[in-house]
Amino acid sequence: MEQQDFWIIFDACLNHLPAKYAQVFMLREMIELSSDEICEKLE
């Protein structure tokens, strides 16, 4: 139950970020790309 609550809150927080910031956050923290890889991917 606690894990499900975490993901609900996480999703709500992520949805309040500007789209580009949310994308960068996901690439960095969830997919674990480096800053250079993110910059290259997002130009």
FIPA-980830 format. One record per residue (C-alpha): x, z, y; residue number from 1; residue in three letters. Coordinates in steps of 0.1 Angstrom, whole numbers. Each point is the difference from the previous one (the first is absolute). Layout:
<atom><u>X</u><w>Z</w><v>Y</v><pos>NUM</pos><code>ala</code></atom>
...
END
This chain:
<atom><u>0</u><w>0</w><v>0</v><pos>1</pos><code>met</code></atom>
<atom><u>28</u><w>9</w><v>25</v><pos>2</pos><code>glu</code></atom>
<atom><u>17</u><w>-33</w><v>-6</v><pos>3</pos><code>gln</code></atom>
<atom><u>-32</u><w>-19</w><v>6</v><pos>4</pos><code>gln</code></atom>
<atom><u>-5</u><w>19</w><v>32</v><pos>5</pos><code>asp</code></atom>
<atom><u>35</u><w>-8</w><v>11</v><pos>6</pos><code>phe</code></atom>
<atom><u>-6</u><w>-38</w><v>-4</v><pos>7</pos><code>trp</code></atom>
<atom><u>-32</u><w>1</w><v>19</v><pos>8</pos><code>ile</code></atom>
<atom><u>16</u><w>18</w><v>29</v><pos>9</pos><code>ile</code></atom>
<atom><u>31</u><w>-22</w><v>-2</v><pos>10</pos><code>phe</code></atom>
<atom><u>-22</u><w>-31</w><v>2</v><pos>11</pos><code>asp</code></atom>
<atom><u>-19</u><w>14</w><v>29</v><pos>12</pos><code>ala</code></atom>
<atom><u>33</u><w>7</w><v>19</v><pos>13</pos><code>cys</code></atom>
<atom><u>14</u><w>-34</w><v>-8</v><pos>14</pos><code>leu</code></atom>
<atom><u>-31</u><w>-17</w><v>12</v><pos>15</pos><code>asn</code></atom>
<atom><u>4</u><w>17</w><v>34</v><pos>16</pos><code>his</code></atom>
<atom><u>34</u><w>-16</w><v>6</v><pos>17</pos><code>leu</code></atom>
<atom><u>4</u><w>-34</w><v>16</v><pos>18</pos><code>pro</code></atom>
<atom><u>1</u><w>-26</w><v>-27</v><pos>19</pos><code>ala</code></atom>
<atom><u>37</u><w>-9</w><v>5</v><pos>20</pos><code>lys</code></atom>
<atom><u>10</u><w>37</w><v>-1</v><pos>21</pos><code>tyr</code></atom>
<atom><u>-20</u><w>5</w><v>-32</v><pos>22</pos><code>ala</code></atom>
<atom><u>17</u><w>-30</w><v>-16</v><pos>23</pos><code>gln</code></atom>
<atom><u>35</u><w>12</w><v>9</v><pos>24</pos><code>val</code></atom>
<atom><u>-8</u><w>35</w><v>-13</v><pos>25</pos><code>phe</code></atom>
<atom><u>-12</u><w>-14</w><v>-33</v><pos>26</pos><code>met</code></atom>
<atom><u>30</u><w>-22</w><v>-4</v><pos>27</pos><code>leu</code></atom>
<atom><u>24</u><w>28</w><v>8</v><pos>28</pos><code>arg</code></atom>
<atom><u>-16</u><w>30</w><v>-17</v><pos>29</pos><code>glu</code></atom>
<atom><u>-19</u><w>-15</w><v>-29</v><pos>30</pos><code>met</code></atom>
<atom><u>20</u><w>-31</w><v>-9</v><pos>31</pos><code>ile</code></atom>
<atom><u>33</u><w>15</w><v>12</v><pos>32</pos><code>glu</code></atom>
<atom><u>13</u><w>-30</w><v>18</v><pos>33</pos><code>leu</code></atom>
<atom><u>29</u><w>5</w><v>24</v><pos>34</pos><code>ser</code></atom>
<atom><u>-4</u><w>-4</w><v>37</v><pos>35</pos><code>ser</code></atom>
<atom><u>19</u><w>-33</w><v>-2</v><pos>36</pos><code>asp</code></atom>
<atom><u>-23</u><w>-13</w><v>-27</v><pos>37</pos><code>glu</code></atom>
<atom><u>-31</u><w>10</w><v>19</v><pos>38</pos><code>ile</code></atom>
<atom><u>13</u><w>-17</w><v>32</v><pos>39</pos><code>cys</code></atom>
<atom><u>8</u><w>-32</w><v>-20</v><pos>40</pos><code>glu</code></atom>
<atom><u>-34</u><w>1</w><v>-18</v><pos>41</pos><code>lys</code></atom>
<atom><u>-20</u><w>5</w><v>32</v><pos>42</pos><code>leu</code></atom>
<atom><u>23</u><w>-21</w><v>23</v><pos>43</pos><code>glu</code></atom>
END
